[in-house]
Amino acid sequence: MDIILKYFPELNKEQIKQFAQLEELYTFWNAQINVISRKDTDNFYTHHVLHSLGIAKICAFKPGSSILDIGTGGGFPGIPLAILFPETSFVLVDSIGKKIKVVNEVANALGLTNVTAHHARAEEIKGDFDFIVSRAVTQMPIFLTWVKGKVKKKSAHTLVNGILYLKGGDLSEEMKPVKHLNREFLLSTIYEEAFFETKKVIYVKLR
C-alpha cells in the first residue's frame, strides 16, 4: 500500500481501506481462478494497481463520466480506477466468464457501486463512453475495430474523448497504420520504479 500512497497521497480513508483490501482479495481469488500471473503476486501493488493508476496520471476522470474497460481480465485497470474515481461509472468487459466472476466478487467485497461487469466480447457492448481503457489486450489497429462507435461525441475533459491504453516497449511499427491522432505518455516520467522504464499510456483521439 505504501507505494500507492507515495503517488496518490490525497486518498480518503475509504479509498485507503479499499486499496488495502485488494491484495488479500486477489490472493484469495487467484488461488481459485488464475487472473494474475503467479510470478507477479509479490509485486501486486506495483505491477497491477499502480500500473493501472498510470491512466489517472494522464487523465483525471470527472464525476458523471463513463469509462469502458475492454479485456479487463480480473479487473485491471478498471477496479483501481473505480476506487480512485468513485463518481465515475465503469463498465468492465471480458470474454472469459470466470474472470468476470472475479471482477464481480471483488467489486462487491469493496462496495464499489460504480462498477458494472459484463461477460461479453467488446463488439457486443452497446452505448457510448468518454474513454475506453485497456491493458495490452491486442495490437492497436485491431483494438480500434472493437471500439468503433463507442465514444461520446461531446468531450468534457482536457483530453478529447478516446482510448487510454497501457502498453510497453517500442510501438512505432504497431502504431504506423493508426490514422487517428495519438500520443505516448511515458510512465517512467511519473513513476521512478524500474518496472515502469518501458511502460506507456497510449492516447488515441477518437473525436
Secondary structure as a PSIPRED ss2 file (coil, helix, strand):
# PSIPRED VFORMAT (PSIPRED V4.0)

   1 M C   1.000  0.000  0.000
   2 D H   0.000  1.000  0.000
   3 I H   0.000  1.000  0.000
   4 I H   0.000  1.000  0.000
   5 L H   0.000  1.000  0.000
   6 K H   0.000  1.000  0.000
   7 Y H   0.000  1.000  0.000
   8 F C   1.000  0.000  0.000
   9 P C   1.000  0.000  0.000
  10 E C   1.000  0.000  0.000
  11 L C   1.000  0.000  0.000
  12 N C   1.000  0.000  0.000
  13 K H   0.000  1.000  0.000
  14 E H   0.000  1.000  0.000
  15 Q H   0.000  1.000  0.000
  16 I H   0.000  1.000  0.000
  17 K H   0.000  1.000  0.000
  18 Q H   0.000  1.000  0.000
  19 F H   0.000  1.000  0.000
  20 A H   0.000  1.000  0.000
  21 Q H   0.000  1.000  0.000
  22 L H   0.000  1.000  0.000
  23 E H   0.000  1.000  0.000
  24 E H   0.000  1.000  0.000
  25 L H   0.000  1.000  0.000
  26 Y H   0.000  1.000  0.000
  27 T H   0.000  1.000  0.000
  28 F H   0.000  1.000  0.000
  29 W H   0.000  1.000  0.000
  30 N H   0.000  1.000  0.000
  31 A C   1.000  0.000  0.000
  32 Q C   1.000  0.000  0.000
  33 I C   1.000  0.000  0.000
  34 N C   1.000  0.000  0.000
  35 V C   1.000  0.000  0.000
  36 I C   1.000  0.000  0.000
  37 S C   1.000  0.000  0.000
  38 R H   0.000  1.000  0.000
  39 K H   0.000  1.000  0.000
  40 D H   0.000  1.000  0.000
  41 T H   0.000  1.000  0.000
  42 D H   0.000  1.000  0.000
  43 N H   0.000  1.000  0.000
  44 F H   0.000  1.000  0.000
  45 Y H   0.000  1.000  0.000
  46 T H   0.000  1.000  0.000
  47 H H   0.000  1.000  0.000
  48 H H   0.000  1.000  0.000
  49 V H   0.000  1.000  0.000
  50 L H   0.000  1.000  0.000
  51 H H   0.000  1.000  0.000
  52 S H   0.000  1.000  0.000
  53 L H   0.000  1.000  0.000
  54 G H   0.000  1.000  0.000
  55 I H   0.000  1.000  0.000
  56 A H   0.000  1.000  0.000
  57 K H   0.000  1.000  0.000
  58 I H   0.000  1.000  0.000
  59 C C   1.000  0.000  0.000
  60 A C   1.000  0.000  0.000
  61 F C   1.000  0.000  0.000
  62 K C   1.000  0.000  0.000
  63 P C   1.000  0.000  0.000
  64 G C   1.000  0.000  0.000
  65 S C   1.000  0.000  0.000
  66 S E   0.000  0.000  1.000
  67 I E   0.000  0.000  1.000
  68 L E   0.000  0.000  1.000
  69 D E   0.000  0.000  1.000
  70 I E   0.000  0.000  1.000
  71 G C   1.000  0.000  0.000
  72 T C   1.000  0.000  0.000
  73 G C   1.000  0.000  0.000
  74 G C   1.000  0.000  0.000
  75 G C   1.000  0.000  0.000
  76 F C   1.000  0.000  0.000
  77 P C   1.000  0.000  0.000
  78 G H   0.000  1.000  0.000
  79 I H   0.000  1.000  0.000
  80 P H   0.000  1.000  0.000
  81 L H   0.000  1.000  0.000
  82 A H   0.000  1.000  0.000
  83 I H   0.000  1.000  0.000
  84 L H   0.000  1.000  0.000
  85 F C   1.000  0.000  0.000
  86 P C   1.000  0.000  0.000
  87 E C   1.000  0.000  0.000
  88 T C   1.000  0.000  0.000
  89 S E   0.000  0.000  1.000
  90 F E   0.000  0.000  1.000
  91 V E   0.000  0.000  1.000
  92 L E   0.000  0.000  1.000
  93 V E   0.000  0.000  1.000
  94 D E   0.000  0.000  1.000
  95 S C   1.000  0.000  0.000
  96 I C   1.000  0.000  0.000
  97 G H   0.000  1.000  0.000
  98 K H   0.000  1.000  0.000
  99 K H   0.000  1.000  0.000
 100 I H   0.000  1.000  0.000
 101 K H   0.000  1.000  0.000
 102 V H   0.000  1.000  0.000
 103 V H   0.000  1.000  0.000
 104 N H   0.000  1.000  0.000
 105 E H   0.000  1.000  0.000
 106 V H   0.000  1.000  0.000
 107 A H   0.000  1.000  0.000
 108 N H   0.000  1.000  0.000
 109 A H   0.000  1.000  0.000
 110 L H   0.000  1.000  0.000
 111 G C   1.000  0.000  0.000
 112 L C   1.000  0.000  0.000
 113 T C   1.000  0.000  0.000
 114 N C   1.000  0.000  0.000
 115 V E   0.000  0.000  1.000
 116 T E   0.000  0.000  1.000
 117 A E   0.000  0.000  1.000
 118 H E   0.000  0.000  1.000
 119 H E   0.000  0.000  1.000
 120 A C   1.000  0.000  0.000
 121 R C   1.000  0.000  0.000
 122 A H   0.000  1.000  0.000
 123 E H   0.000  1.000  0.000
 124 E H   0.000  1.000  0.000
 125 I C   1.000  0.000  0.000
 126 K C   1.000  0.000  0.000
 127 G C   1.000  0.000  0.000
 128 D C   1.000  0.000  0.000
 129 F E   0.000  0.000  1.000
 130 D C   1.000  0.000  0.000
 131 F E   0.000  0.000  1.000
 132 I E   0.000  0.000  1.000
 133 V E   0.000  0.000  1.000
 134 S E   0.000  0.000  1.000
 135 R E   0.000  0.000  1.000
 136 A C   1.000  0.000  0.000
 137 V C   1.000  0.000  0.000
 138 T C   1.000  0.000  0.000
 139 Q C   1.000  0.000  0.000
 140 M H   0.000  1.000  0.000
 141 P H   0.000  1.000  0.000
 142 I H   0.000  1.000  0.000
 143 F H   0.000  1.000  0.000
 144 L H   0.000  1.000  0.000
 145 T H   0.000  1.000  0.000
 146 W H   0.000  1.000  0.000
 147 V C   1.000  0.000  0.000
 148 K C   1.000  0.000  0.000
 149 G C   1.000  0.000  0.000
 150 K C   1.000  0.000  0.000
 151 V E   0.000  0.000  1.000
 152 K C   1.000  0.000  0.000
 153 K C   1.000  0.000  0.000
 154 K C   1.000  0.000  0.000
 155 S C   1.000  0.000  0.000
 156 A C   1.000  0.000  0.000
 157 H C   1.000  0.000  0.000
 158 T C   1.000  0.000  0.000
 159 L C   1.000  0.000  0.000
 160 V C   1.000  0.000  0.000
 161 N C   1.000  0.000  0.000
 162 G E   0.000  0.000  1.000
 163 I E   0.000  0.000  1.000
 164 L E   0.000  0.000  1.000
 165 Y E   0.000  0.000  1.000
 166 L E   0.000  0.000  1.000
 167 K E   0.000  0.000  1.000
 168 G E   0.000  0.000  1.000
 169 G C   1.000  0.000  0.000
 170 D C   1.000  0.000  0.000
 171 L C   1.000  0.000  0.000
 172 S H   0.000  1.000  0.000
 173 E H   0.000  1.000  0.000
 174 E H   0.000  1.000  0.000
 175 M H   0.000  1.000  0.000
 176 K C   1.000  0.000  0.000
 177 P C   1.000  0.000  0.000
 178 V C   1.000  0.000  0.000
 179 K C   1.000  0.000  0.000
 180 H C   1.000  0.000  0.000
 181 L C   1.000  0.000  0.000
 182 N E   0.000  0.000  1.000
 183 R E   0.000  0.000  1.000
 184 E E   0.000  0.000  1.000
 185 F E   0.000  0.000  1.000
 186 L E   0.000  0.000  1.000
 187 L H   0.000  1.000  0.000
 188 S H   0.000  1.000  0.000
 189 T H   0.000  1.000  0.000
 190 I C   1.000  0.000  0.000
 191 Y C   1.000  0.000  0.000
 192 E C   1.000  0.000  0.000
 193 E C   1.000  0.000  0.000
 194 A H   0.000  1.000  0.000
 195 F H   0.000  1.000  0.000
 196 F H   0.000  1.000  0.000
 197 E C   1.000  0.000  0.000
 198 T C   1.000  0.000  0.000
 199 K E   0.000  0.000  1.000
 200 K E   0.000  0.000  1.000
 201 V E   0.000  0.000  1.000
 202 I E   0.000  0.000  1.000
 203 Y E   0.000  0.000  1.000
 204 V E   0.000  0.000  1.000
 205 K E   0.000  0.000  1.000
 206 L C   1.000  0.000  0.000
 207 R C   1.000  0.000  0.000
